[in-house]
Amino acid sequence: MIRLHSSAVDSSAPSVDLTPLIDIIFIVLVFLLLTANTRLLALPVDVPQQQETALSSPEEDKTLAVNVLADAPHFALDQITYDSWPEFKHAFLQAHKANPNYQVVVAADKAAPVQPLMQLLALLQARQIDKTQILMEETP
C-alpha cells in the first residue's frame, strides 16, 4: 500500500473554490429582489381616442365644474372651496342628484397632488358617473 503524507495529499488534490460562485449567486439574488415587480394599485380610466381638433370646450350651462387645487383645501365645486373631503363629497353628490344630466368637468391644477384627483375619480367610478370630462393643460 502506498502511503502519502497528509500535506502531499492536500496540495496535489484538485479543489474547487466556491467563493466566486457564491458571490455571483448573491449578486443575482439581490438584482432579482430589487427588480421584482411590486403590486401597484391602479384605477382604470378610459381615455377617448380623438384628434385634437375634435376636442371641444364644455358647455357652460350644463356642467358641474369640479376643481382640484394645489393648496388645501384641495376641492372646489363651481368655484366654492370646501374644507374637507366629506363636505365636498356631500355637496357634490347633492348637486349631481339635483342635476343628473349635467356633465361633470374635472379641472386639476398642474401643481395639485395626485391623491385628491384619484380620490375624486374613485368617487365618480363608485357612483357610476361616466358623463365626465377632464380638462388638461397642454405642455409645450
Contacts in CASP RR format, 6 or more apart in sequence:
PFRMAT RR
TARGET T0000
AUTHOR 0000-0000-0000
METHOD contacts of the structure
MODEL  1
MIRLHSSAVDSSAPSVDLTPLIDIIFIVLVFLLLTANTRLLALPVDVPQQ
QETALSSPEEDKTLAVNVLADAPHFALDQITYDSWPEFKHAFLQAHKANP
NYQVVVAADKAAPVQPLMQLLALLQARQIDKTQILMEETP
43 118 0 8 1.000
43 121 0 8 1.000
43 122 0 8 1.000
43 125 0 8 1.000
45 121 0 8 1.000
58 103 0 8 1.000
58 105 0 8 1.000
58 133 0 8 1.000
58 135 0 8 1.000
59 103 0 8 1.000
62 101 0 8 1.000
62 102 0 8 1.000
62 103 0 8 1.000
63 102 0 8 1.000
63 103 0 8 1.000
63 104 0 8 1.000
63 105 0 8 1.000
64 77 0 8 1.000
64 78 0 8 1.000
64 92 0 8 1.000
64 95 0 8 1.000
64 96 0 8 1.000
64 99 0 8 1.000
64 102 0 8 1.000
64 103 0 8 1.000
64 104 0 8 1.000
64 105 0 8 1.000
65 77 0 8 1.000
65 78 0 8 1.000
65 79 0 8 1.000
65 105 0 8 1.000
65 107 0 8 1.000
66 75 0 8 1.000
66 76 0 8 1.000
66 77 0 8 1.000
66 92 0 8 1.000
66 104 0 8 1.000
66 105 0 8 1.000
66 106 0 8 1.000
66 107 0 8 1.000
66 120 0 8 1.000
67 75 0 8 1.000
67 76 0 8 1.000
67 77 0 8 1.000
67 79 0 8 1.000
67 107 0 8 1.000
67 108 0 8 1.000
67 109 0 8 1.000
68 74 0 8 1.000
68 75 0 8 1.000
68 106 0 8 1.000
68 107 0 8 1.000
68 108 0 8 1.000
68 109 0 8 1.000
68 112 0 8 1.000
68 116 0 8 1.000
68 117 0 8 1.000
68 120 0 8 1.000
69 75 0 8 1.000
69 76 0 8 1.000
69 81 0 8 1.000
69 109 0 8 1.000
69 112 0 8 1.000
70 109 0 8 1.000
70 110 0 8 1.000
70 111 0 8 1.000
70 112 0 8 1.000
70 113 0 8 1.000
73 81 0 8 1.000
73 82 0 8 1.000
73 83 0 8 1.000
73 84 0 8 1.000
73 88 0 8 1.000
74 112 0 8 1.000
74 113 0 8 1.000
74 116 0 8 1.000
75 81 0 8 1.000
75 82 0 8 1.000
75 85 0 8 1.000
75 88 0 8 1.000
75 116 0 8 1.000
75 120 0 8 1.000
76 82 0 8 1.000
77 88 0 8 1.000
77 91 0 8 1.000
77 92 0 8 1.000
77 95 0 8 1.000
78 95 0 8 1.000
80 91 0 8 1.000
82 88 0 8 1.000
82 91 0 8 1.000
85 119 0 8 1.000
89 123 0 8 1.000
92 123 0 8 1.000
93 127 0 8 1.000
96 102 0 8 1.000
96 104 0 8 1.000
96 127 0 8 1.000
96 129 0 8 1.000
101 131 0 8 1.000
102 131 0 8 1.000
103 131 0 8 1.000
103 132 0 8 1.000
103 133 0 8 1.000
104 124 0 8 1.000
104 129 0 8 1.000
104 131 0 8 1.000
104 132 0 8 1.000
104 133 0 8 1.000
105 132 0 8 1.000
105 133 0 8 1.000
105 134 0 8 1.000
105 135 0 8 1.000
106 117 0 8 1.000
106 120 0 8 1.000
106 121 0 8 1.000
106 124 0 8 1.000
106 132 0 8 1.000
106 133 0 8 1.000
106 134 0 8 1.000
106 135 0 8 1.000
107 134 0 8 1.000
107 135 0 8 1.000
108 117 0 8 1.000
108 134 0 8 1.000
108 135 0 8 1.000
108 136 0 8 1.000
110 137 0 8 1.000
124 130 0 8 1.000
124 132 0 8 1.000
END
